[in-house]
Amino acid sequence: MLWRGQRESDNVEDRRGMSRGGLAVGGGAGGLVILLLAMFFGFDPGVILNQTGDEQPAGNTRPARPGSPGDDELKHFVSVVLASTEDVWTGILRQSGKQYRNPRLVLFSDQVQSACGVAGSSAGPFYCPGDQKVYIDLAFYRDLKEKLGAPGDFAQAYVIAHEVGHHLQKLLGISDEVHAAESRAGRTQANELSVRLELQADFFAGVWASQAQRRGLLETGDIEEALNAASAIGDDRLQRRTQGRVVPDSFTHGTSEQRVRWFRKGLETGDFRQGDTFNAPSL
């Protein structure tokens, strides 16, 4: 990705200088499986933590591990990616007569306090609708490359774009409707709604990638990096990796094939109105 020299967003909070003790994670049936999936990518912390949105005391602060020079470069990189999403979605929504409100991106190490509760690095990157912020420990990118086999800067950009897709869902009122429906549904139905929500965020990431391509930010191989990342974090692939078997009824993000398909659809159409995963007859 041709990101150096591009505009960096002012909406980045660097909290890597501190972390919080006393991590509190909600339990319940299936909690271990949820955490294993969340460890690798973008799980809604409201589901993991079972929080209401009110911040809770998290114990004493303590110094976090210092950032490396590589992490400092990554900070600039994610700031450029965030700025690009701001430009793209501001323009797209303006054309539809809507206003885009920029999210903030919080960098942290070890664990972090959000409006959705306290989350650890094992939760992976996530979006908190309670404060409309994206959270990421940059160490996740090492896991994305080394553990999941998805290297490349555009794979990293896809992660940010996916979480910003959740922010777009919040602004459009989609996520609120889905979460309300999930609260009334049984577990299988709720999981299916979660899958459709996540696939739509993948679609929105593809729409952003389409615009980034038109603006000359992409290099040869970038799209393949994003598609590889989308495939690497499919529920079927992650379940096979973490528990040795696949349980489709417990999927919350979609299969590798589905995630690739919806990202590709966003990329090829560039039209955010074509991402209605909730009324799609097949995913």
C-alpha positions in Angstrom: 0.0 0.0 0.0 1.4 3.4 -1.0 0.7 5.0 2.4 3.8 7.0 3.2 3.4 10.8 2.7 -0.4 10.5 2.8 -2.6 12.4 5.3 -2.7 11.0 8.8 -5.9 11.2 10.9 -6.0 13.4 14.0 -8.5 10.9 15.6 -5.9 8.5 17.0 -5.5 8.1 20.8 -2.2 6.4 21.9 -2.8 4.7 25.2 0.2 2.4 24.9 1.9 4.1 27.9 -0.5 2.5 30.4 -2.7 -0.5 30.9 -5.2 -1.6 33.5 -5.3 -4.5 35.9 -8.3 -6.4 37.0 -9.5 -7.6 33.6 -13.1 -8.7 34.0 -14.6 -10.8 31.3 -18.2 -12.1 31.3 -18.6 -15.9 31.3 -21.5 -18.1 30.3 -21.9 -21.1 28.0 -19.6 -21.0 25.0 -17.5 -18.3 26.6 -14.2 -20.1 25.9 -15.0 -20.6 22.2 -16.0 -16.9 21.9 -12.8 -15.8 23.4 -10.7 -18.0 21.2 -12.4 -16.5 18.2 -12.2 -13.0 19.5 -8.4 -13.5 20.1 -7.9 -13.4 16.4 -10.2 -10.8 15.0 -12.7 -8.1 15.7 -15.3 -9.6 18.0 -17.9 -7.3 19.5 -16.8 -6.7 23.1 -20.4 -6.1 24.1 -20.9 -9.8 23.4 -17.7 -10.9 25.0 -17.9 -8.8 28.2 -21.6 -8.7 28.6 -21.3 -5.1 29.6 -24.1 -2.5 29.4 -21.8 0.4 28.2 -21.1 1.9 31.6 -17.4 2.0 32.5 -16.4 0.1 35.6 -13.4 0.5 37.9 -10.6 -1.6 36.5 -8.0 -1.6 39.3 -4.7 0.2 39.5 -2.9 1.4 36.4 0.5 -0.1 35.7 3.2 0.6 33.1 2.7 -1.3 29.8 5.4 -2.7 27.6 7.2 0.0 25.7 6.4 0.4 22.0 9.1 -0.7 19.5 10.2 1.4 16.5 8.2 -0.9 14.3 5.1 -0.1 16.4 5.8 3.6 15.9 5.8 3.1 12.2 2.6 1.1 12.5 1.0 4.0 14.4 1.7 6.2 11.4 0.3 3.5 9.1 -2.9 3.0 10.9 -3.3 6.8 11.1 -3.1 7.0 7.3 -5.6 4.1 6.9 -8.0 5.7 9.3 -7.7 9.0 7.4 -8.4 7.2 4.2 -11.6 5.7 5.6 -12.6 9.1 6.9 -12.3 10.6 3.4 -14.0 7.7 1.6 -17.0 7.4 3.9 -17.5 11.2 4.3 -17.7 11.4 0.5 -20.0 8.4 0.0 -22.5 9.4 2.7 -22.5 13.0 1.5 -23.6 11.7 -1.9 -26.5 9.9 -0.2 -27.5 13.0 1.8 -26.1 11.6 5.0 -23.4 12.9 7.4 -20.4 10.8 8.4 -19.0 11.2 11.9 -15.4 10.1 12.3 -14.6 7.4 14.9 -11.6 7.5 17.1 -8.9 4.8 17.0 -7.3 3.8 20.3 -3.9 2.1 20.4 -3.3 0.1 23.6 -1.1 -2.6 25.0 -2.1 -5.5 27.2 -5.6 -4.2 28.1 -7.8 -1.2 27.8 -10.9 0.5 29.4 -13.6 1.3 26.9 -17.3 2.2 27.2 -18.0 -1.5 26.6 -15.9 -2.6 29.6 -12.3 -3.7 30.1 -10.9 -5.7 27.2 -7.5 -7.5 27.0 -5.3 -7.9 23.9 -6.7 -11.4 23.5 -10.0 -9.8 22.4 -8.3 -8.7 19.2 -9.2 -5.5 17.5 -12.7 -4.4 18.2 -15.2 -1.5 17.8 -17.2 -0.3 20.8 -20.5 1.3 19.9 -20.8 2.8 23.3 -18.0 5.3 22.7 -17.8 4.9 18.9 -14.1 4.0 19.0 -12.0 1.3 17.4 -9.5 -0.4 19.7 -6.3 -2.3 18.6 -3.2 -3.6 20.2 -0.6 -3.4 17.4 0.8 -6.7 18.6 -2.2 -8.3 16.9 -0.6 -7.6 13.5 2.3 -9.9 14.5 -0.2 -12.7 15.2 -2.0 -11.9 11.9 1.3 -12.6 10.1 2.9 -15.3 12.2 0.0 -17.3 13.6 -2.7 -16.8 10.9 -0.4 -16.6 7.9 -1.8 -13.3 6.6 1.1 -10.9 6.1 1.2 -7.6 4.3 0.3 -4.0 5.0 -3.0 -4.3 3.1 -4.0 -7.2 5.3 -3.4 -4.9 8.2 -5.4 -2.1 6.5 -8.3 -4.5 6.0 -8.5 -5.0 9.8 -9.0 -1.3 10.4 -11.5 -1.0 7.5 -13.6 -3.9 8.9 -13.8 -2.2 12.3 -14.7 1.1 10.7 -17.4 -0.8 8.9 -18.9 -1.5 12.3 -18.8 2.2 13.0 -20.7 2.8 9.8 -23.3 0.3 10.8 -23.7 2.2 14.1 -24.2 5.5 12.3 -26.8 4.0 10.0 -28.7 2.4 12.9 -28.0 -1.1 11.5 -26.1 -2.5 14.5 -28.6 -1.2 17.0 -31.4 -3.0 15.2 -29.4 -6.2 15.0 -28.4 -6.2 18.6 -32.0 -5.6 19.7 -33.0 -8.5 17.5 -30.2 -10.7 18.9 -31.5 -10.0 22.5 -34.9 -11.5 21.5 -33.6 -14.4 19.5 -32.3 -17.8 20.5 -28.6 -18.6 20.3 -28.6 -20.1 16.8 -30.7 -17.1 15.4 -28.5 -14.6 17.3 -25.4 -16.2 15.8 -26.8 -16.0 12.3 -27.6 -12.3 12.8 -24.0 -11.8 14.1 -22.6 -13.5 11.0 -24.7 -11.2 8.7 -23.5 -8.1 10.6 -19.9 -9.2 10.3 -20.1 -10.0 6.6 -21.6 -6.6 6.0 -18.6 -5.0 7.7 -16.4 -7.1 5.4 -18.5 -5.7 2.5 -18.0 -2.2 3.7 -14.2 -2.9 4.0 -14.3 -3.9 0.3 -16.1 -0.7 -0.7 -13.3 1.3 1.0 -10.7 -0.8 -0.7 -12.4 -0.1 -4.1 -12.1 3.7 -3.4 -8.5 3.3 -2.2 -7.7 1.5 -5.4 -9.3 4.3 -7.5 -7.3 6.9 -5.5 -4.0 5.1 -6.4 -3.1 3.9 -2.9 -2.8 0.2 -3.8 0.2 -1.7 -5.1 0.4 -5.1 -6.9 -0.6 -7.8 -4.5 -2.5 -5.7 -2.0 -6.0 -7.1 -2.9 -4.6 -10.6 -2.5 -3.3 -9.7 1.0 -6.7 -8.5 2.1 -8.5 -11.6 0.6 -6.0 -13.8 2.3 -6.7 -12.1 5.7 -10.4 -12.4 5.2 -10.0 -16.1 4.5 -7.6 -16.6 7.5 -10.2 -15.4 10.0 -13.2 -17.3 8.8 -15.1 -19.1 11.6 -14.5 -22.5 10.1 -10.8 -22.0 9.7 -10.4 -20.6 13.2 -12.5 -23.3 14.9 -10.5 -26.0 13.1 -7.3 -24.4 14.4 -8.4 -23.8 18.0 -10.7 -26.8 18.7 -10.0 -29.3 15.9 -13.5 -29.3 14.6 -16.1 -27.1 13.0 -19.4 -26.2 14.6 -21.5 -24.2 12.1 -24.3 -23.3 14.5 -21.7 -21.5 16.6 -20.4 -19.3 13.8 -20.5 -15.6 14.6 -18.4 -14.1 11.7 -18.9 -16.3 8.7 -16.9 -18.9 6.9 -13.7 -18.1 5.1 -15.5 -18.4 1.8 -18.3 -16.0 2.9 -15.9 -13.4 4.2 -13.9 -13.4 1.0 -17.1 -13.3 -1.1 -18.6 -10.2 0.7 -15.3 -8.3 0.7 -14.9 -9.0 -3.0 -18.4 -7.9 -3.7 -17.7 -4.5 -2.0 -14.5 -4.2 -3.9 -16.0 -5.0 -7.2 -19.2 -2.9 -6.9 -17.9 0.0 -4.9 -21.5 0.7 -3.9 -22.3 0.5 -0.2 -26.0 0.2 -1.0 -25.4 -3.4 -2.4 -24.3 -4.8 1.0 -27.6 -5.8 2.4 -26.5 -9.1 3.9 -29.7 -9.3 6.0 -32.0 -9.9 3.1 -29.6 -11.8 1.0 -31.1 -15.3 0.2 -27.6 -16.8 0.5 -24.4 -15.7 2.1 
